[in-house]
């Protein structure tokens, strides 16, 4: 399998994935030129030692560059990748540096050039010779890398052309600084002590959230553009409208694709029962599983952070719902936590975890914020302690909120309390007295709502 050799870290990347990212970035940023053949277009190098955040803040068009392409394929996104020595053998078999006139002139009136990358005939032919299934898989992986919340240096950057939501932008860091620190991590007893039954007003607010999603029309959008499909109404139709990372990868496709990961997660979780530890083979399988989850989510992690020990730590604390956990947590590890507990799903389960990423957090907090806006003198930290925002860009994210919500990024307290809310929404939907539609299943049947089903609806709502 031909590969591209990254230097920071020393890592081989499938050439097919590099080529798929080339096509996706070209179609995003140069759509009129990509209609012919994106592989024959030169791509600017734009190598820089700046962070992605600084680089893209300077000029969002730098997202269309070979250095950014390499960065998003690497777990080390904060480091320049297109260094001069990168273009030596063996990478020179696939990509070449070549200056091209950029249509500008310098102070002396002479034409100026920009360093670009061109693909070799061998690289282009490799893509053309790949079986269709491999090209489609590489394209899905590339789209996930671009569509996901691109984390770098604990910040989130966007790689797609975008305009901020009309409502404006909330500076979560500034809000936290103004209103004090976010709620400290709570113990498991504290984290499970507040439920809908104990706080009637909280239960009423969550029920209104469920009703709002049920009654509000939902428009399917991709890369900030409507798909030209009729709006859908209701939780069931919203779930059937789910897709990731592109509209061709819908609800049924995703459920079938993830079944193996779900089964493997269950086996590994059950191996930890009774205080047992993973064997060497189980630890190796856990590393492979975690990396597959990261690939599906478009959130690669630094290799040294993905070990049998770190994955087991996340599994254990997700299974124990430890809000004071010191295990790793970000937009990638929250997905591992959700897979680790998916097999615990029952109609009364209090331990299944949801994926608390920017889309799900935005959906819940955005709707709670709107509801609380109609209830004067209600502090969201009192009614919904522990949950917090997760930064994300694209679609209508970031959004402007009326209230000061703490940051929940990388915090197990937000993971545990956010998952609790998702389960409570699930229970409202399953309450027969509420007469909500049942959860559609991939095979066409219906069943009780699950934490995962509710989370998928929220994922689309939070875009």
N, C-alpha and C positions, 0 to 999 in steps of 0.2 A: 504494500500500500504506500504510494508516494506521500511524502510528508514535507511540511515546512518546518525548519528548525528555528524555534525561538531561542534567544540568548538569555532573556531575563523573565522568568527562570529558564533554565535549560529544559526545554520541553518540545516534543514533536506534536505538530498539529496536522491533522488530515488535510491534504491538499484540496480535497473535494469541499471541505468546510470553508477554506479560504476563498475558493472560487465562488461558492454560494454567497458568502458575505460580499464579495466583489459585486455580484449581480444585484443583491438587495440594496446596497448603498448607492449604486449607480441609478437604480430605478427610483429610489427615494429622492435623490438630490439632482439627478440629471435625467428626468423622465423622458424629455423630448429626444435626447440622444440615445437613451437606452433602448428605444424602440427598434433601432437597427441591430446592433450587436454590442452589448456592453463590454464584451471581452476585448474588442479592438480599441476601446477608448483608453487613453492614458489616465492614470489616477495620480493626483498630486501626492507627494510624500508627506509634506508638512510635518516633519519630525520635530519634536520639541521636548525639552526636559520639563516643561510645565505640567502641572496636574491637568487631568481632563477638564476639571471644573474651571480652572483658570483659562485654559485654552479655548473651550467652547464659549465661555463668557465673553472672551475677546471677539470671537467671530463664530457663530453657530455653524457656518459653512465648513469650518475645519473638520466637522464630523465626516465630511466626504474626503477622506485622506487615507493613505495606506498605513500610516502610523496608527490611526484610530482603528482601522480594520484589524491590525495585528493585536492591538490592546484588548479589543472586545473578545478576541479568541483566546486571550491569555488570562489566567487568574490574577496576574500582576498588572492591573490596569493603570496604576499610578506611575509606571516607569516607561520611558521612551523605548520603543521596540525597533523602529526602523533606523537603527544605527548603521554607519557605513559598513561595518564588518558583517552585518546581516546579509548583505548582497553578494557575499562570497559563495563558493561551493559549500553545500549542495544546493542552496536556495537559488543560485544563479541558473540552475536548470529550468526554473519555473518563472522567475521574475527578474527583470532587469531595470536598472535606473537609466533614465534618459531625459535630458532637458527638452522642454518644449516652450515655444514662444507663448506668452500669456496675453498678448495684445496690448501691453503697456509699454511705455518708453521711460527711460531714466532721465535725469536732469540734463544730460548731454544730448538727449533726443534719440538715443540708440534703443532698439528693441530690447526688452528684458525677457528673461526666461525663468521658468519654475521647474524645479526637479520633480519628475514624475516617475511612475512605475508602469511598465508595460508587461503584459504576459507573453511568455514564449509560446511558440507554436506547440511545443510539447505539452504545456499546461492546458492550452485550449483543447487540444485533442484528447487529453486525459478526461476532461469534463464530458466531451461528446461521446467518449467510449464507455462512460460509466453506465451501468444499467439504470433504467428509469427509477426503480425503487430506491437506489442509492442516491440519485440526484434529489429525489423528493425528500428523503430523510435529511440530507445535508441542508436543503433549503429550509425545512422546518426548524432545524437547529439554529441556522443563521437568523431566521426571523425571531426565534425566541431570544437570542442574544441581543438583538436590536430592540425588540418590543419590551423586554423586561426592564425593571428598574436597575439601571447600570450603576452599581456601587463602586465607588473609588474614593479612597481616603475618607471613608465615613460620610461621603456626600453622594447625592444622586444627580446624574446628568442625563440629558435626553439626546438621542442620536437621530431622531426623526425631525423633519421640519415641523415647527409648531408655533402656535400663538398661545399665550396664556389665557386661561379662562376669563370671560368677560367680567366676572365678579372680582377679579384681582388675585393677588398672591398673599398668602399668610406667611409671615416670617416666624416659624415655630420657635426658633432659637431666641428671637427677641421676646416673644410672648413668655417663654419660660423664664427668661431673665427678669422680666417685669413682674411676674406673678409668683416668683419663688420656684424652688425646685419641684420637679415632678414627684408624685407620691413615691416614697421609698418602697423597695420590695417588701411584700408581706409574706407571712408564713402560710403554709397550706391551710391551716385552720382559719386564718383571717381571710384568705382568698376565697374560701367556699362558704363563708358565713353569711354573705349577703346574696340572697337569691330573690327571685320574683315574689315568692310568698312572704318573705320578711319585709319587703319594701313595696307596699301596694302602689305607691305613686310610680316607682320604677317599672312595675309590671304594666301599668297603664300606658306609660310612655313606649315601652317595647311593643305593646300590642298596637299602638298607633303607628309605629314604624312598619310593622308587618302589613297593616292595612294600607299605608301609603304606597308600599311597593306593589301590593296587590292591585291597587286602583290606578296608579300612575302609568300611562303608556310608556313603553320602552322602545327606543330607536336603536337598532343595531348599527354600530359604527366601527370602522377599522382605519387606523392611522388618521384619526380625526375627521374622516369622511363617512357620510352615510352610505349604506350599501344599496340604497334604492329599494329596500324591502319594506313591506307594511310594518307599522309599529305593532308590537305585541302587548297583551295585557295579561296580568296574573303571574303568580309565582311559577306555575307549571310551564307556561309559554316562555317565560324568561329563561328557565332552566334549559328548555329545548333550544333556545337561541344562543347558548354558551358556545364559545370557541376559544382555542389557544393553540398555537400563536397566530393562526390566520383563519379566515372563515371556512376554509376547507376542512379544518380540524375541529369538527363540531362536538357536540355532547356525546353521541354514540362512539365516535372515533376515539375521543379522549378516554372514555371509560374502558374501552377495549384495550387501548394502548397501555394504560396504567395498571391493568389487572395483574400482570406479572410482578410489578413493583409492589403492589399491595400484598400479594401472596408472600413474596420474599420478606417484606417488612413484618408480617404476622409471624412467620417462622422465627425470625430473629428476636422479636419481642417475646415470644413464648419461651425462647431459650433462656431468657433472663428471669423467668419466674422462680420464686423461692430463693432469691438472692444469688442465683447462679451467675457465672460470668461466661462470656463467649469463649469458645475454643479458638485455636489459631485459625482454623479454616473458617469458622463463623465470623471472626474479626476481619479476615480478608474479604469474605462475602459482603460484610457490612460496608467496607470501603467502596467496593464496586457499586453497591446499591446506592449509597449516598451520592456518588458521582453521577450515576444515572439520573437521580432526582434533580441534581443541579443542572444537568444538561437539558432535561425536559423544561425546567423553569427558566433557563437562560441565565443562570446565576453561578458561574464557575467560582470555585474557592481556591485559595492558595494551597498547593499540594501539601505543605507541611502542617496545615491545620486539619487535614482529613486523614485521621488515623483510626485504628480500631478503638483506641481509648476515647478519642473525642466523639466518635459516633455513638459509642456505648453510653457515654455521659449524657448525650442529648436524648437517647432512647430512654434511659432510666428516669431522667428528670421529667420527661414528657409523660411517661407512664405514671409517675408519682405526682404529677401536676405541681411541681415545685416552683412557686413563684419567686423564691429566693435563690434559684439555681445560678451557679456560676459557669454553667456550660455555655458553649458558643451559641450565639443567636444573632441572626440577621435575616435578610429576605431569602436566603438559601436554607439556613438551618430551621427556620419555621416550617418549611415544607417537609423536612426530615421528621420533625416533631409530629406533624399531622399524619404522615404515613405510619409512624411508629405506633400510633394509637387508633388507627382506623378500624382495626379488628374489634375494638371494644364497643363499637356502636350498638346500642340497644335503644329502645324507646325511652328508657329512663337513665341512660348512661350519663355520668357526670365527669367522665375522664377523657372523652375523645377531644382531640385538639383540632383547631382550625388553622388554616394558613393565614397568619396575621401579617399580610404584606400591605403595600400602600393602597392597593385597590380595595381590599376588604376593609381596612381601617378607614379609608376615605368614605366608603359607602355608609358604614355604621355611624362614624362620628359626624359626617355631613348631615345625615338625616336626624340624628339626635340633636345636633346643634340647631337645626331648623325648628324642631319641635319645642326645644327648651326656649327658643326665642319668643314663643307665645306664652311662656310661663315665667312671669317676672320673679326675680330674686331667687332663681334656682341655680345652684352652683353645680356644674357637671361633675366636678371632682367629688362632691358629696354623694350624688346619686349614682355615679358610675366610676368609683375609685379604681385606679390602677390602669385603665385603658389609656392609650395615647396614640398620637399621630405617627405615621410612618411616611417619610418623604417619598414623593413619586412625581414623575413628569410625564406628560402625554395626555391626550384627551382633555378632560376638564380638571386634571391635576397639575399643579396644586390648586386648592380652593380656598376661598376666604371664609373664615368662620366668625360667628358673632361672639363666641365665648373663647376663653383662654384654656385650651386643651394642652396638657403636657405632652412632651415627646415620648413616644413608646418605642422608638427605634432601638433595636438590639436589647430590649429589656424583657426578661422572662415574666415580670409582673404584668406587662401588657399582653404577652402571649397567653398567659393563663386566664386573665380576666376578660380579654377579648374573646377567647374561645368559649368562655362561660356565657357571654352574651349571644354568640352564635347558637349555642345549644338551647338557650332560652327562646330564641326565635324559632328554632326547630320545634320545641315543645308547644309553642302557641299554634304553629301550623298543624300539629298533630292532634290538638285538642278538638274532638269531634263537635263540641258545642260552638266552635268558631266557623265551621262550614267552609274551610279553605280547600282548594283543590289538592288532591294527593300528589305525591311526587312521581313524575313519569320516570320509568326505567328505560334503559337503552333497548330492551327487547320489545318495547311497546306496552308493557304492563304498567301498573301503578302500585305504589307501596307507601309506607310511612316515610316522612321526610327524615333525612339523615343530616348530620353535621356537615358532611361533605357536600350534599346537595344544596343546602342553604348557603354554604360558603361560595359555591360556584355562581349562584344567582348574585350574591353580593360582589363577587369579583367583576362581573359584567357591569353592575350598577356603579361601581367605583371608578370606572374608566373616565 
